[in-house]
Amino acid sequence: MRRSLEWLAPGLGLKRWVVLAFAGGVLLVYSVLFGIGVLWSPQLMRGLGMGWLENRHWAALLLSIDGFAVGLFALVYGGRRVWLFQRTTPESVGEIRVASRLARGPRVVAVGGGNGLAALLRGLKAHTSNLTAVVTMADDGGSSGLLRRDMGMPPPGDLRNCLVALADDESMMSRLFQYRFPVDGGLQGHSFGNLFITALAEVTGDFDHAVREATSVLKVRGRVLPSTLDDVVLHAQLEDGSHVTGESTITASERLPRRVWLTPEAPRGVPQALAAIARAQLVVLGPGSLYTSVIPNVLVPEVREAIAATRAWVVYVCNVMTQPGETDGYTAADHVAALYRHGLAGLIDAVLVNEAPVSDQLVATYGRFGARPVVVDDRRLKAFGVKVVRAPVAAESDVVRHDPDRLSQALVRLVR
């Protein structure tokens, strides 16, 4: 009895198939009786309320056959769906309910890269499965950089982080994907996930196909897509006018970037990513490194055009702390100004900023490395025409980071 009631719980999507099967059965029986009435018993036809067709023999017969076919289809199709539900184990009922709830969640596209995007995805997957991560392909450091140079393939590192963040659970496979080999060995500090994606790309001959296969292996909730599959290189003009090339070089420079660009200048966007942005209810930029994780995505012209055309809320999640080498001394408005300089002028609807205090101890610790909490200058932000959304989204341990749960809740509230 308890199990039967479980199947009738809201959110499973079962009752619609029960009703369809029942309605199909009723229509099937009615059509059979009506057919008998057409062929042999006019009284039965009149008893079924179809006496007005008594003198239209062929029309009545065709109507009976049509009703029989529709009823049979509804009964078989609805009954099959009910049977498939009944084959599910009791432990899976809750999983089905969760999956059904997540399938009704908002359509969200998160644009960025690095640890910031992974943390955001880890929170958002609890609210929706209609989730797409659009990831920068400008990484040229570490394991990704080595594979990019040696194998001539797009960098897999940021994609790997996002795949693990969206994995359905923290399984052994997720931990395996993040395992990094020792730097003194022959694998030179590569992560297993990077090597796995690289091997898949070699076997299938298609990097995009390799990412889809990795998605299946990790049972990812949502999709992870590169912003472009072209071989792009990130360049920067620094505040003194000099130029540097390569993402890792930019972050290591002593002077701040003023402007960044890609070569080739007009890389092609990934069609699935563009379609996701077009259908989205919420497009989230950041959090993460402003010039090396967030902006490289919008330097892809088709991605920028898709953001301009979407009807979704476009929200920039401002970092909690400034980043040495990229945003020293930046206020929240300075972050938005940088986005505006790179093609997003007038396209950002809101800026989400942290309102949770950062402890004096951590402020002092970060200060020794040249970082400080990002100041929220409301007047300048309003002059840019953006809505300022404040929420206590920071979490402290030995570092200051966005809390995935609080951040995702603050964002989802904007579209509910």
Summary of the structure (lengths in Angstrom):
residues: 416
radius of gyration: 28.2
end to end distance: 36.2
largest distance: 97.5
contacts: 1420
relative contact order: 0.10
helix: 52%
strand: 15%
